[in-house]
Amino acid sequence: MCEDPRGLERGRWPRDGRRSLMAFWDRSGVFLKTLLQLGVEGPALYGIYRLGLKTGHYRRLEDKLNRQMSAAAVTLRPTFDLPDRAQVSNALSDRDRVSLLKEANEIVHGKVRLFGSRPVALQLRLRGPLRHWTDYERHEAARPITRSIAAHSGDLKFLWEPARFGWAFSLGRAYHVTRREKFADAFWKYFEEFDKGNPPYMGPHWMNGQEVAIRLMALVWSAQVFAPAAASTPGRRGRLAQSVAQHARRLPATLVYARSQNNNHLVTESAALYTAGAALDNPSWRQLGWRWLNRALQRQISTYGEYIQHSSNYHRLMLHSVLWVDAIRRGRRENWPPATRDALMRASHWLFSMLDPASGHVPNLGANDGALILPLSSAQFDDFRPTVQAAARAFLRTSLPAGSWDELSVWLGLPSSVHTADSAAYAADHVRSRDSWAYLRASSFKSRLSHMDQLHLDLWWRGLNIARDAGTYLYNAKPPWDNPLVSTRVHNTITVDGQDQMTRGGRFLILDWFPAYSRHLLGAEAPAVGRMQASHDGYRRLGIRHERMASVTEYGRWEIIDDLIFKKSGQHEFRLHWLLMDDTWTIKESGGGVHLRLRTPSGSIRLDITGVNLVPPGPSVMLVRAGRLLYGRGKPLPYDGWYSPTYGEIVPALSLSVEASASRSCRFISAFVFSK
């Protein structure tokens, strides 16, 4: 995600003077509020970055470095210990091996799976003349349009993703296991295609430091894995080493941008500098990367282990960057500072606690940009067990039971632990029963968050994500798909008067944060075996406080009670929303409530919703699938009733909403009952 810390959309101002004045006032208000709530450091660093763009500083600096270093021969040193072929083979089941070779052969034939989705054409060469990356960043050059970008409303991520070289890991794994030269031949063919079609610092593939960083780490890994191949001639290895050096030179000057973001950009770019320093024996790069990586991890991981971007997928991206550096670090006998190691233990614990043990999935929390920068496993994109296993072995001295998700750990040189545990043992902000569990979202913030999702509840049963988070779909499409799934409306929580819990200041910026507070209620009264309560004041401006309690019996009956407490007199509209998995359904209204039955592969589910102290005639019900009304009255929005499992993909889901008015404190009760 390439962000502006002000969150302001770039574009032309309207010609009409009155509209221009209003736009200026709105933008100025957002900017001042951003300074007050984010602090001055981020915007100040971003201002320095923009000044460097405007003055041509980065271009001059790159030219100077290239003149100084172009004549110097560089050689890539081994940075990590390759696992034995037998070790990798043993970690692969027969099914995994078939899956790996199928994907590797697809890549040989020019197909790649972007964001873990369907195969599409691998496009690395751009049409037309290229300009320096700063011209694209300053919007002085039109960005090239490929078929994938055109199919997704011009979203630049579909241009960048193939150039991250994630597909190289599939080719390298297949080559390492089989020693078939065609996989090495394919890697070198595509590397040379990219290298010739995207000269250093020319074109959009060089405009974002994080994209450069992720590609650099993939190239260093590939150089070592493909080294024994006949296709890895001295000339090719030398050119790859030069390319890694050119990638590394791109990063230090614009690290100020990554620092202004204080998110995954700083982690990946620091990790890449450390990697380049180790691979090219450059102490300056290695030390710079090590310093900023440690500083980032100590600042970006909360006291309870959640990553600063409040996103499951960005949490994984951070851990992948760290696990990669950890593999290099062990070979150099460098130790993590105690504060960093403590932060990594918390982060590993947090992701472990989010894992659904039956499926290996986690809640689709926050922004999901489809990143998977260490695809060293045959697991599906949404299976987090490889990452949890590796992080647990590296930082928790425990692990999941052995399984096909062990391959990533094998590649990283992480031995199995004598202590094993399942995710239930690591539950922190969860309520669990025998075969179901729930995550109640209640977080405090110290930076930009991804989604306005306080008190969202994710419900899982027998490996199925029954009540789910909608995900992301696209960041940069045209309305209505201009990142709309950040809104409170699509999450499993309460919306008041049609307003979000917080203020959306731009496509990637949310302001007016209100933290939520949660606690487990010990000694839950029978028949409940687990109970958790949370509250937030995101609607304080409207005089409303939202409290939610989730409890479960040992037989798996879930009750979610939402109390809307009035702090001021008045009448308000409330909307309770549940995004449910898509399956066969029946619905009816009776006794002032709504009753929905859902048939799933694991059995039937009943959801009963009732209200207390609502203004007659009571609740209005709407059931929507894929933006289309199935039941009730009302006009759904185009993005209602969709679920995005990965970036650029959406599938239908069932959106059940209950709307009602109240003029005093009121309550909604949702009861989920699972078949035995």
Summary of the structure (lengths in Angstrom):
residues: 676
radius of gyration: 25.6
end to end distance: 43.5
largest distance: 82.3
contacts: 2323
relative contact order: 0.09
helix: 40%
strand: 21%
